[in-house]
């Protein structure tokens, strides 16, 4: 191999390492879910994420169900919260979650949608 190619290989590997270190890999959802569709393609801000499953189960920062509500009690009410709800979740369950969040003082909630 010619010696003039070696510096180029070094640069490629350095770029590869740089991109791997700076990339943000999103954790997978705690359970299988399909987000509701939307025509908007506005990206979400990176915030704490609350998951609502199709059966109404909540998941927040490693805690599920009633423990998720306990974890949400420690969430800063001034910080925006992202709600990722399954498209098959009932509107009643969603309304109940939003009502309870408002009762906890968390009023800035952003609903995650997938582009259609």
C-alpha positions in Angstrom: 0.0 0.0 0.0 1.4 3.4 -0.9 2.5 5.5 2.1 0.4 8.5 0.8 -2.8 6.6 1.5 -2.1 5.9 5.2 -2.7 9.5 6.4 -6.1 9.5 4.6 -7.1 6.3 6.3 -6.1 7.9 9.6 -8.3 10.9 8.9 -11.3 8.6 7.9 -11.0 6.7 11.2 -10.7 9.9 13.2 -13.9 11.2 11.5 -15.6 7.9 12.2 -14.7 8.1 15.9 -15.9 11.7 16.1 -19.3 11.0 14.5 -19.8 7.9 16.7 -18.9 9.9 19.9 -21.2 12.8 19.0 -24.2 10.9 17.7 -27.2 10.7 20.0 -28.7 7.2 19.9 -32.2 7.3 21.1 -33.2 4.5 23.5 -35.9 2.2 22.3 -39.4 2.6 23.7 -40.0 0.4 26.8 -42.8 -1.5 24.9 -44.0 -1.9 21.3 -45.9 1.2 20.2 -47.1 3.1 17.1 -47.2 6.8 17.4 -50.2 8.7 15.9 -49.6 10.2 12.5 -49.3 13.9 11.8 -48.8 16.2 8.8 -46.3 18.3 10.8 -42.6 17.6 10.6 -41.5 19.9 13.4 -38.8 18.1 15.4 -39.3 17.6 19.1 -37.0 19.1 21.7 -35.0 16.7 23.8 -36.9 16.4 27.0 -37.9 13.9 29.6 -40.2 11.3 28.0 -43.4 9.7 29.4 -44.6 6.6 27.5 -48.3 5.6 27.4 -49.0 2.1 26.0 -52.1 1.0 24.1 -53.3 -0.7 27.3 -52.9 2.5 29.3 -49.7 1.5 31.0 -47.3 4.3 31.8 -43.5 4.2 31.8 -41.2 7.0 33.0 -37.4 6.7 33.6 -37.4 3.0 34.2 -40.5 2.9 36.3 -43.9 1.5 35.2 -47.4 2.1 36.4 -47.8 3.6 39.9 -44.1 3.8 40.2 -44.0 6.0 37.1 -46.3 8.5 38.8 -43.9 8.5 41.8 -41.0 9.2 39.5 -43.0 12.0 37.9 -43.4 13.6 41.3 -39.7 14.4 41.2 -39.9 16.0 37.7 -39.4 19.7 37.5 -42.8 21.2 36.6 -41.1 24.0 34.7 -39.4 21.5 32.4 -41.2 20.4 29.3 -42.3 16.8 29.2 -42.7 14.7 26.0 -45.6 12.3 26.0 -45.2 9.3 23.5 -48.6 7.7 23.4 -49.6 4.7 21.4 -52.0 5.4 18.6 -54.3 2.7 19.9 -54.4 4.2 23.5 -57.9 5.4 24.4 -58.6 9.1 24.5 -60.0 8.6 28.0 -56.6 7.2 29.2 -54.8 10.1 27.5 -57.1 12.7 29.0 -56.7 11.1 32.5 -52.9 11.3 32.2 -53.0 14.9 31.1 -55.4 15.8 33.9 -53.2 14.1 36.5 -50.1 15.8 35.1 -51.8 19.2 35.4 -52.8 18.4 39.0 -49.1 17.8 39.7 -48.2 21.2 38.2 -46.8 19.8 34.9 -48.6 21.9 32.3 -46.0 21.9 29.5 -46.5 18.6 27.7 -45.6 17.9 24.1 -47.3 15.0 22.3 -44.9 13.0 20.0 -46.3 12.2 16.6 -44.8 10.4 13.6 -44.8 12.1 10.2 -47.5 10.6 7.9 
